């Protein structure tokens, strides 16, 4: 299991990593969320490079752009995102991307990265067109509780058309608890509801879908020879 967590942002970058010390089965990401981009400094990027080499850090994230809340200025968000894409490429680690109302800029910055970086679109809530664009660029689509919401037909269509080997599941704890737990504090145990809904959409047994998404996670985040897992 990988904990995607940035905590309160810089200077503390190790919120998720600390959890791995308590729970041996956990792995972590490190990164500066777009909400916290204005807090980033050269010391932040230097520390990210160090942490990227930690054996329990599997990816750089969640990073990206958020033009809905704009808690950091957009030019700053873009600059910090670019720097972290560079760090991920240098460390040969995938990225976990948060994008909200910033689709075109997100894709443009990823395309402009110096080296290709494998990526996961965190809690994908886009439509079929966005899914196809992301898949064409090699992304994995990670689905959370929104997949189970009654009005999320566009998200379900994205999950329906995605290749089997690009599907992932996640929780986004403590937010976006799936049906029938909607409105409650989300937790990892609830991800079973996401698996069940994804299996229904894909016409597969839930047990098979759990195996498929686990295998996909290992493919993108546990490269052969890494010693992780």
SERO-4910 file (N, C-alpha, C, O; in steps of 0.05 Angstrom, whole numbers):
BEGIN
 pado doro    nc1    nc2    nc3   cac1   cac2   cac3    cc1    cc2    cc3    oc1    oc2    oc3
  Unk    A     17    -24      0      0      0      0     18     25      0     38     26     14
  Unk    A     10     45    -16     25     70    -17      9     92     -6    -14     97    -14
  Unk    A     20    107     13      8    130     25     16    155     10     39    161      8
  Unk    A     -4    168     -2      1    193    -17     -5    215      2    -28    221      8
  Unk    A     16    229     12     11    249     32     32    270     33     56    265     34
  Unk    A     23    295     32     41    318     34     38    333     60     53    353     64
  Unk    A     19    325     77     16    339    102     10    368     99     -6    376     81
  Unk    A     23    385    115     19    413    113     37    427     94     37    452     92
  Unk    A     53    411     79     71    423     60     97    432     72    102    428     95
  Unk    A    115    444     55    141    453     65    138    470     89    120    486     92
  Unk    A    158    468    108    183    452    105    181    423    110    200    408    105
  Unk    A    158    414    121    155    385    127    146    370    102    124    375     91
  Unk    A    162    352     92    156    337     68    152    307     74    149    291     55
  Unk    A    152    300     99    154    271    106    130    260    120    132    241    135
  Unk    A    107    273    116     83    263    130     77    234    124     72    218    142
  Unk    A     77    227     99     71    199     91     94    181     99     89    158    107
  Unk    A    118    190     96    142    174    102    142    166    131    151    143    138
  Unk    A    133    183    148    133    176    177    114    153    182    119    137    200
  Unk    A     93    151    167     74    129    171     87    102    163     80     82    175
  Unk    A    106    103    144    119     78    137    137     67    159    142     43    160
  Unk    A    146     85    177    162     76    199    145     61    220    154     44    235
  Unk    A    119     68    221    100     55    240     89     30    229     83     11    244
  Unk    A     85     29    202     71      7    190     89     -4    167     91      8    146
  Unk    A    102    -27    171    121    -37    152    109    -43    124    124    -43    104
  Unk    A     83    -48    122     71    -54     97     66    -29     80     58    -31     57
  Unk    A     70     -5     91     65     20     77     90     29     62    112     26     71
  Unk    A     85     42     38    105     57     24     94     85     21     71     91     28
  Unk    A    110    103     10    102    132     11    108    146    -15    124    137    -31
  Unk    A     96    170    -17    104    190    -37    114    214    -22    108    218      2
  Unk    A    130    231    -35    138    257    -25    133    277    -47    136    271    -71
  Unk    A    126    302    -39    122    322    -59    108    347    -47     99    347    -24
  Unk    A    107    367    -64     94    392    -56     68    395    -71     68    397    -96
  Unk    A     45    394    -57     19    397    -69     16    425    -80     28    444    -70
  Unk    A      1    428   -102     -2    455   -114    -13    476    -94     -6    500    -96
  Unk    A    -29    467    -75    -38    487    -54    -15    499    -39    -17    522    -30
  Unk    A      6    484    -36     29    492    -19     53    502    -36     74    506    -25
  Unk    A     49    506    -62     71    513    -79     85    538    -70    110    540    -73
  Unk    A     71    558    -60     83    583    -51    102    579    -28    118    597    -22
  Unk    A    100    557    -14    118    552      8    145    540      0    163    538     16
  Unk    A    147    531    -25    171    517    -34    194    536    -37    191    559    -45
  Unk    A    218    525    -32    243    540    -34    264    522    -46    259    498    -51
  Unk    A    288    532    -51    310    516    -61    316    493    -41    324    471    -49
  Unk    A    313    499    -15    318    479      5    297    456      3    303    433      7
  Unk    A    273    464     -5    252    444     -9    259    425    -31    257    400    -28
  Unk    A    268    435    -54    275    418    -76    300    401    -70    301    378    -78
  Unk    A    319    412    -55    342    396    -47    334    373    -29    343    350    -33
  Unk    A    315    378    -11    306    357      7    290    336     -8    292    312     -3
  Unk    A    274    345    -28    259    326    -44    278    307    -59    273    283    -61
  Unk    A    300    317    -69    319    300    -83    330    279    -64    334    256    -71
  Unk    A    336    287    -39    346    268    -19    325    247    -13    331    223    -13
  Unk    A    300    256     -8    279    237     -1    272    219    -23    263    196    -19
  Unk    A    275    228    -48    268    211    -71    285    185    -72    277    166    -84
  Unk    A    308    186    -59    326    163    -58    319    144    -35    331    122    -34
  Unk    A    301    151    -18    294    134      5    281    108     -6    264    110    -24
  Unk    A    288     85      5    278     60     -5    248     57     -3    236     40    -17
  Unk    A    235     72     15    206     70     18    191     91      3    166     92      4
  Unk    A    204    109    -12    191    129    -28    188    118    -56    208    113    -70
  Unk    A    164    113    -65    159    101    -91    152    121   -113    155    114   -137
  Unk    A    144    145   -106    136    164   -126    138    193   -115    140    197    -91
  Unk    A    137    212   -134    137    240   -126    108    250   -129     96    249   -151
  Unk    A     96    258   -107     68    267   -109     56    272    -81     70    266    -61
  Unk    A     33    282    -80     18    289   -103     25    317   -111     26    336    -95
  Unk    A     32    320   -137     41    346   -148     22    353   -171      7    336   -181
  Unk    A     24    378   -180      8    386   -203     -2    414   -201     12    432   -192
  Unk    A    -27    418   -211    -39    445   -213    -67    445   -203    -82    426   -208
  Unk    A    -75    466   -188   -103    469   -179   -111    497   -184   -105    515   -169
  Unk    A   -127    501   -205   -137    528   -213   -165    533   -202   -177    554   -207
  Unk    A   -175    514   -186   -201    518   -174   -199    535   -149   -212    556   -146
  Unk    A   -181    527   -131   -177    541   -106   -156    563   -108   -157    583    -93
  Unk    A   -136    559   -125   -115    579   -129   -103    588   -102    -99    611    -97
  Unk    A    -97    568    -85    -85    575    -59    -56    584    -62    -44    596    -43
  Unk    A    -43    578    -84    -17    589    -91    -20    601   -119    -36    591   -135
  Unk    A     -6    623   -125     -8    636   -151     -2    616   -174     15    599   -171
  Unk    A    -17    618   -195    -14    599   -217     14    597   -229     24    575   -233
  Unk    A     28    620   -233     56    618   -243     74    602   -224     92    588   -232
  Unk    A     69    606   -198     85    592   -178     78    562   -179     96    545   -178
  Unk    A     53    555   -181     45    527   -184     59    514   -207     69    492   -205
  Unk    A     59    528   -230     71    516   -254    101    512   -250    112    492   -258
  Unk    A    114    532   -239    143    530   -234    150    507   -216    169    492   -221
  Unk    A    135    504   -194    141    483   -174    134    456   -186    149    436   -181
  Unk    A    114    454   -202    107    429   -216    130    421   -234    138    398   -234
  Unk    A    139    440   -250    161    434   -268    186    424   -254    199    404   -262
  Unk    A    193    437   -232    216    429   -216    213    400   -206    232    384   -206
  Unk    A    189    394   -197    185    367   -187    184    345   -208    192    323   -204
  Unk    A    175    353   -232    177    334   -255    206    328   -261    213    305   -267
  Unk    A    223    348   -259    252    344   -263    264    326   -242    280    308   -248
  Unk    A    256    330   -217    266    313   -195    257    284   -199    273    266   -195
  Unk    A    232    280   -207    222    253   -211    238    240   -234    245    216   -231
  Unk    A    242    254   -255    257    242   -278    285    235   -269    296    214   -277
  Unk    A    298    253   -254    325    248   -245    327    224   -227    347    210   -226
  Unk    A    306    219   -211    305    197   -192    293    172   -204    292    151   -191
  Unk    A    284    173   -229    271    151   -242    247    141   -226    243    117   -223
  Unk    A    231    161   -216    207    154   -201    182    165   -216    184    186   -228
  Unk    A    160    150   -214    136    161   -226    125    184   -210    134    190   -188
  Unk    A    106    199   -222     93    221   -209     64    215   -204     51    201   -220
  Unk    A     53    226   -183     25    224   -176     14    253   -180     21    270   -164
  Unk    A     -3    257   -199    -11    284   -208    -39    291   -199    -59    276   -203
  Unk    A    -41    314   -186    -66    327   -179    -72    349   -200    -55    367   -203
  Unk    A    -94    347   -214   -101    369   -232   -131    375   -229   -148    358   -230
  Unk    A   -136    401   -225   -164    410   -221   -167    436   -237   -155    456   -230
  Unk    A   -184    435   -257   -190    458   -274   -164    469   -287   -162    493   -291
  Unk    A   -145    451   -293   -120    460   -304   -110    439   -323    -85    434   -326
  Unk    A   -128    426   -337   -121    403   -354   -101    409   -375    -80    395   -378
  Unk    A   -105    430   -391    -87    436   -413    -59    443   -403    -39    433   -415
  Unk    A    -57    459   -382    -31    467   -372    -16    442   -360      8    439   -363
  Unk    A    -32    425   -347    -20    401   -336     -7    384   -357     16    375   -355
  Unk    A    -22    378   -379    -12    362   -400     12    375   -414     31    362   -422
  Unk    A     10    402   -418     32    416   -431     58    414   -415     79    411   -427
  Unk    A     56    417   -389     80    416   -373     92    388   -372    116    385   -372
  Unk    A     75    368   -371     85    341   -372     98    335   -398    119    323   -399
  Unk    A     86    344   -420     97    340   -447    124    355   -450    142    346   -464
  Unk    A    127    377   -436    151    393   -438    173    384   -420    195    396   -421
  Unk    A    168    364   -403    189    355   -385    213    344   -402    209    333   -423
  Unk    A    237    348   -391    261    340   -406    262    310   -412    271    302   -434
  Unk    A    253    294   -394    252    265   -398    224    254   -392    210    265   -375
  Unk    A    216    234   -406    189    223   -401    187    213   -372    205    200   -362
  Unk    A    165    219   -359    160    211   -331    134    195   -330    113    206   -337
  Unk    A    135    170   -322    110    155   -319     93    168   -298    103    179   -278
  Unk    A     67    168   -302     50    183   -283     24    169   -277     13    153   -292
  Unk    A     13    176   -254    -13    168   -244    -30    193   -241    -22    212   -228
  Unk    A    -54    193   -253    -72    215   -248    -88    208   -223   -106    191   -223
  Unk    A    -82    223   -202    -94    218   -176   -124    225   -176   -132    246   -185
  Unk    A   -139    206   -165   -169    209   -163   -180    221   -188   -192    243   -188
  Unk    A   -178    206   -210   -186    216   -236   -216    222   -236   -232    204   -229
  Unk    A   -224    246   -243   -252    254   -244   -259    267   -271   -279    281   -274
  Unk    A   -242    261   -291   -247    273   -318   -267    257   -334   -280    238   -324
  Unk    A   -270    264   -359   -289    251   -377   -273    232   -396   -249    228   -393
  Unk    A   -288    221   -415   -276    202   -433   -254    215   -450   -233    203   -455
  Unk    A   -259    239   -459   -239    253   -476   -214    258   -460   -192    253   -471
  Unk    A   -216    267   -436   -192    271   -419   -178    245   -413   -153    244   -413
  Unk    A   -193    224   -408   -181    198   -403   -165    189   -427   -143    179   -424
  Unk    A   -176    192   -451   -162    183   -475   -136    200   -479   -116    189   -487
  Unk    A   -138    225   -474   -114    242   -476    -92    232   -457    -69    230   -464
  Unk    A   -100    227   -432    -81    218   -412    -70    191   -419    -46    186   -416
  Unk    A    -87    173   -428    -78    146   -435    -59    147   -459    -40    131   -460
  Unk    A    -64    164   -478    -46    167   -501    -18    176   -493      1    171   -507
  Unk    A    -17    189   -470      9    199   -460     21    179   -440     42    186   -427
  Unk    A      9    156   -437     21    136   -420     13    136   -391     24    121   -375
  Unk    A     -7    153   -383    -15    154   -356    -31    130   -347    -44    117   -363
  Unk    A    -30    125   -321    -49    107   -308    -71    124   -296    -66    147   -287
  Unk    A    -95    114   -295   -118    128   -283   -125    115   -257   -132     91   -255
  Unk    A   -124    131   -235   -131    121   -209   -159    131   -201   -164    155   -201
  Unk    A   -176    113   -194   -203    119   -187   -208    115   -158   -199     96   -145
  Unk    A   -223    135   -146   -231    134   -118   -261    133   -115   -275    124   -133
  Unk    A   -270    143    -92   -298    141    -86   -317    154   -105   -340    147   -107
  Unk    A   -308    175   -120   -325    188   -139   -336    169   -159   -358    173   -170
  Unk    A   -322    148   -165   -331    128   -184   -358    116   -176   -374    107   -193
  Unk    A   -364    116   -150   -389    104   -140   -412    124   -138   -435    116   -132
  Unk    A   -407    150   -142   -428    170   -138   -449    168   -160   -442    163   -183
  Unk    A   -474    172   -153   -496    169   -173   -493    186   -198   -500    177   -220
  Unk    A   -483    210   -196   -481    228   -219   -454    227   -234   -449    244   -251
  Unk    A   -438    207   -228   -411    206   -239   -409    189   -264   -391    173   -267
  Unk    A   -429    192   -282   -430    175   -306   -405    179   -324   -395    160   -336
  Unk    A   -395    204   -325   -372    210   -342   -347    196   -332   -331    186   -347
  Unk    A   -344    195   -305   -321    182   -293   -323    152   -298   -303    139   -304
  Unk    A   -347    141   -296   -351    112   -301   -345    105   -330   -334     84   -336
  Unk    A   -352    123   -348   -346    118   -376   -316    118   -381   -305    102   -396
  Unk    A   -301    136   -367   -272    136   -369   -261    110   -359   -243     98   -371
  Unk    A   -272    100   -337   -262     74   -326   -269     51   -345   -255     31   -346
  Unk    A   -291     54   -360   -300     33   -378   -281     30   -402   -276      8   -412
  Unk    A   -272     53   -413   -256     53   -438   -226     49   -433   -211     44   -452
  Unk    A   -217     53   -409   -188     51   -403   -178     22   -407   -192      3   -399
  Unk    A   -154     18   -418   -143     -9   -419   -140    -21   -391   -136     -7   -372
  Unk    A   -144    -46   -390   -143    -60   -364   -117    -55   -349   -116    -54   -324
  Unk    A    -95    -53   -364    -68    -50   -351    -62    -21   -343    -39    -15   -336
  Unk    A    -82     -3   -345    -77     25   -336    -95     33   -313    -97     56   -307
  Unk    A   -109     14   -301   -128     20   -280   -116     17   -252   -102     -2   -246
  Unk    A   -122     37   -235   -113     36   -207   -137     45   -190   -156     57   -199
  Unk    A   -135     38   -164   -155     47   -145   -142     60   -121   -119     54   -115
  Unk    A   -157     78   -108   -146     92    -84   -169    103    -68   -192    100    -74
  Unk    A   -161    115    -45   -182    125    -27   -185    155    -26   -208    165    -24
  Unk    A   -163    170    -27   -163    199    -22   -173    205      7   -186    225     12
  Unk    A   -165    187     25   -172    192     54   -162    220     62   -141    229     54
  Unk    A   -178    234     79   -203    226     92   -227    236     76   -250    237     86
  Unk    A   -223    242     50   -244    254     34   -257    233     15   -247    211     12
  Unk    A   -280    241      3   -292    226    -19   -297    197    -12   -291    179    -28
  Unk    A   -309    192     11   -316    164     17   -336    154     -3   -354    168    -11
  Unk    A   -333    129    -12   -351    117    -32   -378    110    -21   -381    107      4
  Unk    A   -397    108    -38   -423     97    -31   -418     68    -22   -404     54    -36
  Unk    A   -429     58      0   -450     69     17   -440     85     41   -456     89     60
  Unk    A   -415     94     41   -404    108     64   -402    138     59   -390    152     74
  Unk    A   -414    147     37   -411    175     30   -420    193     53   -440    189     66
  Unk    A   -404    214     58   -409    233     80   -394    226    105   -392    242    123
  Unk    A   -383    202    106   -366    194    129   -337    200    123   -329    207    101
  Unk    A   -321    198    144   -292    201    141   -282    177    125   -286    154    133
  Unk    A   -269    181    103   -259    159     86   -236    145    100   -222    157    116
  Unk    A   -232    120     93   -210    104    104   -203     82     85   -220     75     68
  Unk    A   -179     70     87   -170     50     67   -189     27     64   -192     15     43
  Unk    A   -203     18     86   -220     -5     84   -243     -1     65   -254    -20     54
  Unk    A   -250     25     60   -272     30     42   -265     26     12   -283     27     -5
  Unk    A   -240     23      6   -232     20    -22   -244     -5    -34   -246     -7    -59
  Unk    A   -253    -23    -18   -266    -47    -29   -291    -40    -45   -298    -53    -64
  Unk    A   -304    -18    -37   -328     -9    -52   -321      2    -79   -336     -1    -98
  Unk    A   -297     14    -81   -288     24   -107   -281      0   -125   -288      0   -149
  Unk    A   -269    -20   -114   -262    -44   -129   -288    -57   -140   -290    -65   -163
  Unk    A   -307    -59   -122   -333    -72   -130   -346    -57   -153   -356    -69   -172
  Unk    A   -346    -30   -151   -359    -14   -172   -343    -16   -198   -355    -18   -220
  Unk    A   -317    -15   -196   -300    -18   -220   -304    -45   -233   -306    -47   -258
  Unk    A   -306    -65   -217   -311    -92   -228   -337    -94   -242   -339   -106   -263
  Unk    A   -358    -81   -231   -384    -81   -243   -383    -67   -270   -395    -76   -290
  Unk    A   -369    -44   -271   -366    -28   -296   -352    -45   -317   -359    -43   -341
  Unk    A   -332    -59   -309   -316    -74   -328   -326   -102   -334   -316   -116   -351
  Unk    A   -346   -111   -319   -357   -138   -323   -339   -160   -314   -337   -181   -327
  Unk    A   -325   -155   -292   -306   -175   -282   -312   -180   -253   -324   -163   -239
  Unk    A   -305   -204   -242   -308   -209   -214   -290   -189   -197   -269   -181   -206
  Unk    A   -300   -182   -174   -285   -162   -158   -258   -173   -150   -239   -157   -149
  Unk    A   -255   -199   -145   -229   -210   -138   -209   -207   -161   -186   -201   -156
  Unk    A   -218   -211   -185   -201   -207   -208   -193   -178   -211   -169   -172   -217
  Unk    A   -212   -160   -207   -205   -132   -210   -185   -123   -188   -168   -106   -194
  Unk    A   -187   -134   -164   -168   -128   -143   -140   -137   -152   -120   -123   -147
  Unk    A   -139   -161   -163   -113   -171   -173   -102   -154   -195    -77   -149   -196
  Unk    A   -119   -146   -213   -110   -130   -236    -98   -103   -227    -77    -95   -235
  Unk    A   -113    -89   -210   -104    -63   -201    -79    -65   -183    -62    -47   -183
  Unk    A    -77    -87   -168    -52    -91   -152    -28    -95   -171     -7    -84   -167
  Unk    A    -32   -111   -192    -11   -116   -211     -3    -91   -225     21    -86   -230
  Unk    A    -22    -74   -232    -16    -49   -245      0    -30   -227     19    -17   -235
  Unk    A     -8    -29   -201      7    -13   -182     36    -23   -181     55     -6   -181
  Unk    A     40    -49   -179     67    -59   -178     83    -52   -204    107    -47   -203
  Unk    A     69    -52   -226     82    -46   -252     92    -18   -252    115    -13   -261
  Unk    A     77      2   -243     85     30   -245    102     39   -222    119     56   -225
  Unk    A     97     28   -198    111     38   -174    133     20   -163    149     28   -147
  Unk    A    133     -5   -172    153    -24   -161    168    -36   -185    165    -60   -191
  Unk    A    186    -20   -197    200    -31   -220    218    -54   -212    228    -56   -190
  Unk    A    222    -72   -231    238    -96   -226    266    -88   -217    278    -69   -227
  Unk    A    275   -103   -197    302    -97   -187    303    -76   -166    324    -69   -155
  Unk    A    279    -64   -159    279    -42   -139    283    -53   -111    293    -38    -93
  Unk    A    276    -78   -106    278    -89    -79    254    -83    -62    253    -92    -39
  Unk    A    235    -67    -72    211    -61    -57    190    -83    -61    192    -99    -79
  Unk    A    170    -83    -43    148   -102    -47    150   -126    -28    133   -143    -29
***
